[in-house]
Amino acid sequence: MERNREVINPAISNDEVRASSRGKREFFQYGVVITFTSTNQVLTVPTNVEADSDFYWEMLTGTNTDTTSPQVNGGSLLQFRDSGSGRLLSKIAIPFSDTVGTAQRPYVLPNPYTFQRAGTIEVIATNQGIAAQVVRLTFHGQKLY
């Protein structure tokens, strides 16, 4: 008698397995705006995950602009923290241009990440560019109920 074996696809993350086993899913976005006023300024900007659902983060887009001249790409370093677990999602801060995609070509996470309901997405940003610049980020994903 043969046992019933579950086939596991190694390309699918544990988060995807958990996400697919849940009930309702809905497209959702969280936006973050970071306003730098000086060079080498470090800001931590929290965004609260809604309490009604987990957030399954799949893509990241954004812009990084100088408030006095045309767009500057790579003028800041970014690091993300899941305050619910206290986990940093990278060992060091990563340049904006290596981390963030555009509306036409979003950065797709190799392994989507789930933020727990009522948790906080923290963006730790360092301004390496000119004095005044604004970073806008959009976290694209799904609410998991």
C-alpha angles and dihedrals in degrees: 000000000000122000121236104252126198113224112221121200108217090208091065116083124225088248090058091050091050092044093051092051093056128089125246121015126193133184111250141168134204118201128205128190119195118189117196119197099179142028117270090015114154118207131181112206119189125203117191118228109226115258096230096070148007116257117234103202114208110156142020129208133169153135132245113200140173109230092222104041142023123301119305117205118207098011093132142046121227135200126175128212131190100216091192090067096019088234123149110216094215134029093233137014111279126215114262092239091056095047109036130062132199131249088261095045111022121193104251113206111237087221116021115231129221121219112199120243114272089015126121133246106212123197115198107197132184121197110224095164136070120323102269122041140139125220118199119190132183120198108205122199146097137294110234114207 
